[in-house]
Amino acid sequence: MEKTITQNIHMVDLNGQYKKIEAEVNQAIQKVIDSSAFINGAPVKAFAQNLATFLDVKHVIPCANGTDALQVALMAFDLQPGDEVIVPAFTYIASVEVIALLGLTPVLVDVDPHTFNISVEAIRKAITPRTKVILPVHLFGQCADMEPIMDIAREFNLRVLEDNAQAIGAHYTFADGTVHTAGAIGDLGTTSFFPSKNLGCFGDGGAMITNHAEFAEKTRVIASHGQTKKYIHDVIGVNSRLDTLQAAILDVKLKQLGTYITARQNAAAYYDKAFGNSEHLAIPQRADNSTHVFHQYTLKLQDSSKRDQLKDYLKAQGIPSMVYYPLPIHYQNAFKHFEQYQHNEGDFPVAESLCNSVISLPIHTELTTDIQDYIIDHVKAFFS
Ligand SMILES: *Cc1c(COP(=O)(O)O)cnc(C)c1O
């Protein structure tokens, strides 16, 4: 009675996605090889311009990866050692790592139990005279609550850096009805073109995005060895470039991004319908003012003690799943030397509980309803 399936099921199907645009991608790659312009070739600028148009932002500054993008963006804020950056305790490590690397102090705060994004209330409580930056992460594909975050930033004269590695193409609507692109609401935003991200290349890649000319110029200079003119270096920078090959691939894939987003949203809606009435699972709750581009489809188990069993059960049926993220930042050994992270259990109760109760199901642009039916049937069977 149970459905069988012949294909392998993947968390993301990069090969299936490639096959549909194979000729165009290969041609773009070959063109770069023929030109030998491997660094800063014409496709880098072309892609940056096309992405700026797609996102409706003034500036896209490409760089080597999403982690560099965060680091370069923070460097553009002219901060002093010990300045505090408010960041969620439930995120990928990169968002916090760069803060520590620059000698700044990451101030962790808890997240909202429904959207999994940074808690606005918690931000307000964490502000001190040393606070300089709020770093919201648009987790799993939808925006943090940017309007109140921007209000707080204005009130306390803080910079806002949006980690938009997971929500490229999402939109946030302000109370006055204006619609803004994720990553272009604060002073700077960053994104990643890691292969499994919603717009992924065939290696590493990233970008800073902004509507502010000043920060566009600063990040461009910092990402290029602090160079303002050839061999003239006005600030200490880094070497962070997007390879021409990656830019050429991304420029082809960018034309599909709208379609990719729709495919992910349709897959999410299909899962929602199947799990919406479950007494065992909570489907991803949509934020009030944001669209959701479903980088991940993340369920929350009501009984967290069953989470790992469910994962093992699905694996035995050939269904991959992932836990994003199994350990909150304040439990990571790397951050234990920060005095303020001698945190006890219960300091960030929502982040801690999510780490124990979430599970992400396969979601990607090539998912068929046949595969989804197979996954859904087995998730339901586990609970029956
Ligand atoms: C992927 C990711 C990054 C880092 O991007 P890389 O390109 O892998 O360096 C940063 N923040 C978040 C939230 C991410 O998901």
The ligand as an SDF file (V2000), in Angstrom:
LIG
                    3D

 15 15  0  0  0  0  0  0  0  0999 V2000
   25.7140   29.9410    4.3700 C   0  0  0  0  0  0  0  0  0  0  0  0
   25.6220   30.9930    5.4100 C   0  0  0  0  0  0  0  0  0  0  0  0
   26.6760   31.8840    5.6670 C   0  0  0  0  0  0  0  0  0  0  0  0
   28.0450   31.7310    5.0660 C   0  0  0  0  0  0  0  0  0  0  0  0
   28.1350   31.6680    3.7230 O   0  0  0  0  0  0  0  0  0  0  0  0
   29.4410   31.0080    3.0530 P   0  0  0  0  0  0  0  0  0  0  0  0
   29.3140   31.4030    1.6250 O   0  0  0  0  0  0  0  0  0  0  0  0
   29.3590   29.5230    3.2630 O   0  0  0  0  0  0  0  0  0  0  0  0
   30.6360   31.6050    3.6930 O   0  0  0  0  0  0  0  0  0  0  0  0
   26.4760   32.8930    6.5790 C   0  0  0  0  0  0  0  0  0  0  0  0
   25.3200   33.0140    7.2470 N   0  0  0  0  0  0  0  0  0  0  0  0
   24.2990   32.1720    7.0630 C   0  0  0  0  0  0  0  0  0  0  0  0
   23.0480   32.3730    7.8250 C   0  0  0  0  0  0  0  0  0  0  0  0
   24.4170   31.1270    6.1510 C   0  0  0  0  0  0  0  0  0  0  0  0
   23.3900   30.2670    5.9820 O   0  0  0  0  0  0  0  0  0  0  0  0
  1  2  1  0
  2  3  1  0
  2 14  2  0
  3  4  1  0
  3 10  2  0
  4  5  1  0
  5  6  1  0
  6  7  2  0
  6  8  1  0
  6  9  1  0
 10 11  1  0
 11 12  2  0
 12 13  1  0
 12 14  1  0
 14 15  1  0
M  END
$$$$
